[in-house]
Every structure is written in C-alpha cells, then in structure tokens.
Amino acid sequence: MTQSRDAFEARLRQIGAERYHDLHPFHDLLHGGGCAPNQVRAWVINRYYYQHSIPMKDAAFMSRVEDPALRRAWRSRIEDHDGTEQNEGGIRRWLRLAEAVGLDPDYVSSCRGVLPATKFAVDAYVRFVREKTLLEAVAASLTELFAPKIHANRIQGLLQNYDFADDSSLSYFKNRLKEAPKDVAFGLAWVLDHADTAEKQEAAAQALIFKTDVLWSQLDALWGAYVDPARIPPGAWTPDEGLLLQKAS
C-alpha cells in the first residue's frame, strides 16, 4: 500500500536514524579525540576518494536528465564541490584539511593509497547513480538529510581535541552546513513527489539504505586497516607515505 507523503518521509528519516554512519564507532573515536595522527590521516585520504567522486556521480546523473529544470537545480552540487571563480569548492577545502594534518595534497589528490574497500564502495555508488532510475539516484543522495548533525559534532569535536583544527582546516564542514540545506530540501521534495506508488517508495527506500551501506562500509574498512586489527591491505596508505615533511625534504 502506498504510504502518505508524511508517512513515507518518516520512513526515510527512520532509515537514517538506524543506519547513518554517525553511529559507527570510528566517528566516536575521531570526534572524541581518540584517533592517533595517522588514523586521522588515513581517514582524510580515504574520505577524499569519496569527495572527489561526488561531482562525477552528479555529472553521471545529469547526463541522463532530460528535464532542464532538474539539471539546473542539480548543477550547483557540482559547483559546490569543484568550485567556481567565486567559490574554491569542497574538494579544495578538503585538500586544505589534508595539509593541516600533515599530508601532501598532491599525494592525497592522486588517490594512491586509498583502501580497496573504499574504492569498491564509492565506485559502486557512482555506478548505482549511473545505472538506476532517476528516482533511486536522487533517493540515494538523501543521506544529506542526516549530515548536518554529524558535521556539527565533527566541528565541535575536532576543535576541542586536535591541534590542527581551526577555521581554515575545517572550512569544508562549515561550508556544508550552509550548502547542504538547499540540496536536502530539493532532493527530499523531489523524491516525495515522484515516489507515488508503493513500488516506487520501496525502490527509493532501498536506494537510501544502499547509500548508508556505502558510507558505513568505508568506515568498516578504515577501522580494520588502521584501528583494529590494524591490518593494512597491500597497496593501501602506510604512515611513511605522502607526508608534507617528505615533500619539503
């Protein structure tokens, strides 16, 4: 049976309450100041792969959209990450965080050393958006509904617990607090408007679950490689690679 608009929105929000990656123990460790410097660096390196793939995901989505109004509305997502003449963009802000934690931004942007599981998860998300229905693609982006809370907690926790944290190094998260609400409002309304049958609602809900799995699996990989049992797979970043001190020398 097709759910009412309000009931279906509540269902989507419940998925986030139960499955969003703010519940992962790695974030408790990071935000609470429990991460060693190299664990923070590993997180920055692997999360960059996700950040740099988001504009490609959005470009893949837009290449399939025939409605100019939807393309216009979606275009700002690419600009928010890639930047414009007036806005340096989220990717550049993330690389500034990389520099702040002692990483060579050229190494980070090369994506060498990214965990295999991170690549599999993120590439699967890009492929999902490229191949699934537009409704499923938009629904998968709705993890943005739950992001403001984690960004606010992250800003507070990093500022309290790490010397590298300041307005410059954390500018990515601060800007997302301003940028994300417009994306959330548009994406949620679009999904609620277009998921007008029980089958479409189920597909949209499963798409959102898939995206929470993408985010969760990245942290599982990070935990296994750099926290416990701290077994770094072949080809992944090791603490003697990609440091600013090496570049300077």
Secondary structure as GFF3:
##gff-version 3
##sequence-region A 1 249
A	DSSP	alpha_helix	5	19	.	.	.	ID=ss1
A	DSSP	three_ten_helix	21	23	.	.	.	ID=ss2
A	DSSP	alpha_helix	25	31	.	.	.	ID=ss3
A	DSSP	alpha_helix	37	62	.	.	.	ID=ss4
A	DSSP	alpha_helix	68	82	.	.	.	ID=ss5
A	DSSP	alpha_helix	90	100	.	.	.	ID=ss6
A	DSSP	alpha_helix	105	110	.	.	.	ID=ss7
A	DSSP	alpha_helix	116	131	.	.	.	ID=ss8
A	DSSP	alpha_helix	134	140	.	.	.	ID=ss9
A	DSSP	three_ten_helix	141	146	.	.	.	ID=ss10
A	DSSP	alpha_helix	147	161	.	.	.	ID=ss11
A	DSSP	alpha_helix	171	194	.	.	.	ID=ss12
A	DSSP	alpha_helix	198	226	.	.	.	ID=ss13
A	DSSP	alpha_helix	244	248	.	.	.	ID=ss14
###
